[in-house]
């Protein structure tokens, strides 16, 4: 302290301020450079004096950084706009930033975050690169907060339930993008209204934000359930239409091949439409899978419906129709299912491969009927597919 400094109260040099605050000089100089800390008096180009009360400001900066995770740009605006009741200002800012004091912990590095959630370091870094976690950095190292660890744990929970990591990244990113836009517009509207309201105080603002958060959280849960029911119902209805298309398509195709004098195959397809046994075990297995989609669409349960359809898809994709005892019938069942199934459950490539397999079989075994039969089968499937 220098009593000869020409001011109304004693000031201190930056070194003394560093000692009193427990923060090194280089950090304080950085605060000065960033506008977080201002000299009370400058007596030369390289000589500045500081108010001893600046220790409280420094401690507030450190607290907001380490315990509340505020960026320096926010801390600077808070300090510049301080009204004297800093505790209430911090409460308001905590509300805006959604700080949960019980959830605040020390940050951890990438390896520890991976161990915590039982994910690989590659997966954790992928979540960081997608902008889902790890917004803060210390030097060149990525660090993760308590909220980040909880999000990683959610990813692990989904993976344990059989939901792929990639699907979870897609789902979380989709929701995060929508929520980011909604949150930004919500807080901007709130702040704009607060500025224009002459009766606004930090106390009322804090209370309003807490109520807003609680009601919006409940709103999001309720609306997400409603949307899931609505979209789920749409997909269940789509599977119903798919079932009808399968049944009608195979009936029409049985008429087509009967007119082409393929009577045995037409008989077997007719049995397939009725779910009657054919006496060929491998073909009956193929028909059972095919008819599972026709007869069991989950009674409105979208998860059960999709699970059943996925089992059929996997079976038919791997099916060797030539080993079923009735190759042409099995090829037709396989192609019909893969050609008519909704795009969400299969790719065009799989359907195209099934068509080529049928064409190859016909060219080898029924070359005289191959071209006409393929054309008529595809006409039926195109017609029935148009109703989906």
C-alpha positions in Angstrom: 0.0 0.0 0.0 1.3 3.5 -0.9 0.1 6.3 1.4 1.7 8.9 -0.9 -0.6 8.0 -3.8 -2.7 11.1 -4.7 -6.2 9.7 -4.0 -8.9 9.9 -1.3 -8.3 6.3 -0.1 -5.2 4.0 -0.1 -4.8 1.9 -3.2 -2.6 -1.1 -3.9 -0.4 -2.3 -6.7 -1.3 -5.4 -8.7 1.2 -7.6 -6.9 -0.4 -6.7 -3.5 -3.8 -7.3 -5.0 -2.6 -10.8 -6.2 -1.3 -11.7 -2.8 -4.5 -10.5 -1.0 -6.8 -12.4 -3.5 -4.7 -15.6 -3.8 -4.6 -15.2 -7.6 -1.4 -14.8 -9.6 -0.4 -11.6 -11.3 -0.6 -13.0 -14.8 -4.3 -14.0 -14.2 -5.1 -10.5 -12.9 -3.4 -8.9 -15.9 -5.6 -11.1 -18.1 -8.7 -9.9 -16.2 -7.5 -6.3 -16.8 -7.0 -7.0 -20.5 -10.5 -8.6 -20.8 -12.1 -5.7 -19.0 -13.1 -7.7 -15.9 -10.9 -5.7 -13.6 -10.1 -1.9 -13.9 -7.4 0.1 -12.3 -8.6 2.8 -10.0 -5.7 5.0 -10.9 -2.9 5.0 -13.5 0.2 7.0 -12.7 2.2 6.0 -15.7 2.2 3.7 -18.7 3.2 0.7 -16.7 2.0 1.8 -13.3 -1.6 1.2 -12.1 -3.2 1.2 -8.7 -6.2 -0.8 -7.6 -9.0 -0.4 -5.0 -8.4 -3.1 -2.3 -12.2 -3.9 -2.6 -11.3 -5.4 -6.0 -10.4 -8.6 -4.1 -14.2 -9.2 -3.8 -14.6 -8.8 -7.5 -11.7 -11.2 -8.2 -13.2 -13.8 -5.8 -16.6 -13.4 -7.5 -15.0 -13.9 -10.9 -13.3 -17.1 -9.7 -16.5 -18.4 -8.1 -18.6 -17.8 -11.2 -16.0 -19.5 -13.3 -15.3 -22.6 -11.1 -18.7 -23.2 -9.5 -21.2 -21.8 -12.0 -19.3 -22.4 -15.2 -20.1 -18.9 -16.6 -18.0 -17.8 -19.6 -15.9 -14.6 -19.0 -18.0 -12.7 -21.5 -21.1 -13.2 -19.3 -19.2 -12.4 -16.1 -18.0 -9.2 -17.7 -21.6 -8.1 -18.5 -22.7 -9.0 -15.1 -20.0 -7.0 -13.4 -20.7 -4.0 -15.7 -24.4 -4.1 -14.9 -24.0 -4.7 -11.2 -26.7 -2.9 -9.1 -25.1 -3.4 -5.8 -27.1 -6.4 -4.8 -24.8 -8.9 -6.4 -26.2 -11.9 -4.7 -29.6 -11.3 -6.2 -28.1 -10.6 -9.6 -26.2 -14.0 -9.3 -29.5 -15.7 -8.4 -31.1 -14.2 -11.5 -28.2 -15.2 -13.7 -28.2 -18.7 -12.2 -31.9 -19.0 -13.1 -31.1 -17.8 -16.7 -28.2 -20.3 -17.0 -30.2 -23.1 -15.3 -27.6 -23.7 -12.6 -28.3 -26.6 -10.4 -26.1 -26.2 -7.3 -26.6 -29.8 -6.2 -25.4 -31.1 -9.6 -22.3 -28.9 -9.9 -19.1 -30.9 -9.5 -15.5 -30.6 -10.6 -14.9 -31.1 -14.3 -13.2 -34.2 -15.6 -11.1 -35.1 -18.6 -12.0 -37.3 -21.6 -10.7 -40.5 -20.3 -12.5 -40.2 -17.0 -15.7 -39.3 -18.7 -15.4 -42.4 -20.9 -14.8 -44.6 -17.8 -17.8 -43.0 -16.0 -20.3 -43.9 -18.7 -18.6 -47.0 -19.9 -18.1 -45.5 -23.4 -15.0 -45.5 -25.5 -12.9 -42.3 -25.7 -13.7 -42.3 -29.5 -17.5 -42.2 -28.6 -17.1 -39.5 -26.0 -15.1 -37.4 -28.5 -17.8 -38.0 -31.1 -20.4 -36.5 -28.7 -18.1 -33.6 -28.2 -17.6 -33.0 -31.9 -21.4 -33.1 -32.4 -21.7 -30.3 -29.8 -23.6 -32.4 -27.4 -21.1 -32.3 -24.5 -17.9 -30.7 -23.4 -18.4 -27.0 -24.2 -15.5 -26.0 -22.0 -11.7 -26.4 -22.7 -8.7 -25.9 -20.5 -5.8 -25.2 -22.8 -5.9 -27.9 -25.4 -7.7 -30.4 -23.2 -11.5 -31.0 -23.3 -13.2 -31.1 -19.9 -16.7 -32.3 -19.1 -19.2 -31.2 -16.5 -21.6 -33.2 -14.4 -24.4 -32.6 -17.0 -22.0 -33.9 -19.7 -21.4 -37.1 -17.7 -25.2 -37.6 -17.2 -25.7 -37.3 -20.9 -23.0 -39.9 -21.6 -24.7 -42.2 -19.1 -28.0 -41.7 -21.0 -26.2 -42.8 -24.2 -24.9 -45.9 -22.4 -28.4 -46.7 -21.1 -29.8 -46.6 -24.6 -26.9 -48.8 -25.9 -27.6 -51.3 -23.2 -31.2 -51.4 -24.4 -30.1 -52.3 -27.9 -30.3 -48.7 -29.4 -27.2 -48.1 -31.5 -24.7 -45.3 -30.6 -25.2 -43.8 -34.0 -29.0 -43.7 -33.6 -28.7 -42.1 -30.2 -26.3 -39.4 -31.6 -28.8 -38.7 -34.3 -31.8 -38.5 -31.9 -30.0 -36.4 -29.3 -28.6 -34.0 -32.0 -32.1 -33.6 -33.6 -33.7 -32.7 -30.2 -30.7 -30.5 -29.2 -31.0 -28.5 -32.4 -34.7 -27.9 -31.9 -34.3 -27.1 -28.2 -31.4 -24.7 -28.8 -33.6 -22.6 -31.1 -36.5 -22.7 -28.7 -34.4 -21.8 -25.7 -32.7 -19.0 -27.4 -35.9 -17.4 -28.6 -37.5 -18.0 -25.2 -34.8 -16.3 -23.2 -34.5 -13.4 -25.7 -38.2 -12.7 -25.4 -37.9 -12.9 -21.6 -35.0 -10.5 -21.4 -36.7 -8.1 -23.9 -39.8 -8.0 -21.9 -37.8 -7.5 -18.7 -36.0 -4.5 -20.1 -39.2 -2.9 -21.3 -41.0 -3.5 -18.0 -40.3 -0.7 -15.5 -41.4 -2.9 -12.6 -38.9 -5.7 -13.3 -36.6 -6.7 -10.4 -34.1 -9.5 -10.0 -36.4 -11.1 -7.4 -39.4 -11.2 -9.7 -37.3 -12.2 -12.7 -35.8 -15.1 -10.8 -39.2 -16.4 -9.7 -40.6 -16.1 -13.2 -37.7 -18.0 -14.7 -38.1 -20.8 -12.2 -41.8 -21.1 -12.9 -41.2 -20.9 -16.6 -38.6 -23.7 -16.5 -40.8 -26.0 -14.5 -43.8 -25.5 -16.7 -41.8 -25.8 -19.9 -40.2 -29.0 -18.8 -43.6 -30.5 -18.1 -44.9 -29.1 -21.4 -42.0 -30.7 -23.4 -42.7 -34.1 -21.7 -46.4 -33.9 -22.4 -46.0 -32.8 -26.0 -43.4 -35.4 -26.8 -45.7 -38.1 -25.5 -48.5 -36.7 -27.6 -46.3 -36.6 -30.7 -45.0 -40.1 -30.1 -48.6 -41.3 -29.9 -49.6 -39.5 -33.1 -46.5 -40.5 -35.1 -46.6 -44.0 -33.7 -50.3 -44.4 -34.7 -49.3 -43.2 -38.2 -46.7 -46.0 -38.5 -49.1 -48.6 -37.1 -51.6 -47.5 -39.8 -48.8 -47.8 -42.4 -48.1 -51.3 -41.2 -51.8 -52.2 -41.5 -51.8 -50.9 -45.1 -48.6 -52.9 -45.7 -50.3 -56.0 -44.4 -53.2 -55.5 -46.8 -50.9 -54.9 -49.7 -49.0 -58.1 -49.0 -52.2 -60.2 -48.9 -53.7 -58.7 -52.0 -50.4 -58.8 -54.0 -49.8 -62.5 -53.3 -53.4 -63.3 -54.3 -53.1 -61.4 -57.6 -49.7 -63.0 -58.3 -51.2 -66.4 -57.8 -53.8 -65.6 -60.5 -51.0 -64.4 -62.8 -48.9 -67.5 -62.6 -52.0 -69.8 -62.8 -52.8 -68.1 -66.2 -49.3 -68.9 -67.2 -49.9 -72.6 -66.5 -47.7 -72.7 -63.4 -50.4 -74.6 -61.6 -48.3 -76.1 -58.8 -46.8 -72.8 -57.8 -50.2 -71.2 -58.0 -51.6 -73.8 -55.7 -48.8 -73.2 -53.2 -49.3 -69.5 -53.3 -53.1 -70.0 -52.7 -52.2 -72.0 -49.6 -49.9 -69.2 -48.5 -52.7 -66.6 -48.7 -54.8 -68.8 -46.4 -51.9 -69.7 -44.1 -52.4 -73.4 -44.8 -49.5 -75.9 -44.7 -47.9 -76.8 -48.0 -46.1 -80.0 -46.8 -42.7 -78.4 -47.6 -41.1 -77.5 -44.2 -38.7 -74.8 -45.5 -41.5 -73.2 -47.6 -43.9 -73.3 -44.7 -41.2 -71.5 -42.6 -41.0 -68.8 -45.3 -44.8 -68.5 -45.4 -45.0 -68.2 -41.6 -42.6 -65.2 -41.6 -44.4 -63.7 -44.5 -47.8 -64.1 -42.9 -46.6 -62.8 -39.5 -46.7 -59.3 -41.0 -50.2 -60.0 -42.4 -51.8 -61.4 -39.3 -49.9 -59.8 -36.5 -49.4 -56.0 -36.5 -49.0 -55.6 -32.8 -52.6 -54.5 -31.9 -51.5 -50.9 -32.2 -48.2 -51.4 -30.3 -45.7 -49.7 -32.5 -42.6 -51.2 -30.8 -44.1 -54.7 -31.2 -45.1 -54.1 -34.8 -41.7 -52.8 -35.8 -39.9 -55.6 -34.0 -42.0 -58.2 -35.8 -41.4 -56.5 -39.2 -37.6 -56.4 -38.5 -37.5 -60.1 -37.8 -39.3 -60.8 -41.1 -37.0 -58.5 -42.9 -33.9 -60.1 -41.5 -35.2 -63.6 -42.3 -36.2 -62.8 -45.9 -33.0 -60.9 -46.6 -30.9 -64.0 -45.6 -33.3 -66.5 -47.2 -32.0 -68.8 -49.9 -35.2 -69.3 -51.9 -33.6 -72.0 -54.0 -33.4 -74.3 -50.9 -37.1 -74.2 -49.9 -38.5 -76.9 -52.1 -40.5 -74.4 -54.1 -38.0 -71.8 -55.3 -40.3 -69.7 -57.4 -42.9 -69.4 -54.7 -40.2 -68.4 -52.1 -38.7 -65.9 -54.5 -42.1 -64.3 -55.1 -42.8 -64.1 -51.3 -39.4 -62.7 -50.7 -39.6 -60.1 -53.4 -43.2 -59.1 -52.6 -42.3 -58.4 -48.9 -39.1 -56.4 -49.6 -40.7 -54.5 -52.5 -43.8 -53.4 -50.5 -42.4 -52.9 -47.1 -42.2 -49.2 -46.0 -39.0 -47.5 -46.7 -38.2 -47.0 -43.0 -37.7 -50.8 -42.7 -35.7 -51.7 -45.8 -33.6 -50.1 -48.5 -34.3 -50.1 -52.2 -31.1 -52.0 -52.7 -32.4 -55.0 -50.9 -35.6 -55.0 -52.9 -33.6 -54.7 -56.1 -31.4 -57.6 -55.1 -34.5 -59.8 -54.5 -35.8 -58.8 -58.0 -32.5 -59.8 -59.6 -32.5 -63.1 -57.7 -36.0 -63.9 -59.0 -35.0 -62.9 -62.6 -31.8 -65.1 -62.4 -33.9 -68.0 -61.2 -36.4 -67.6 -64.0 -33.8 -67.2 -66.7 -32.2 -70.4 -65.6 -35.3 -72.5 -65.0 -38.2 -71.0 -66.9 -36.5 -69.0 -69.7 -39.7 -69.2 -71.9 -41.8 -67.4 -69.2 -39.1 -65.3 -67.5 -39.6 -61.9 -69.2 -43.4 -61.9 -69.2 -43.7 -63.3 -65.6 -41.2 -60.7 -64.2 -43.1 -57.9 -65.9 -46.5 -59.0 -64.6 -45.2 -59.6 -61.1 -43.6 -56.1 -61.0 -46.9 -54.6 -62.3 -48.8 -56.1 -59.4 -46.2 -54.9 -56.8 -46.0 -51.4 -58.3 -49.8 -51.1 -58.2 -50.0 -52.4 -54.6 -47.0 -50.3 -53.5 -48.7 -47.2 -54.8 -51.4 -47.5 -52.1 -48.9 -47.3 -49.2 
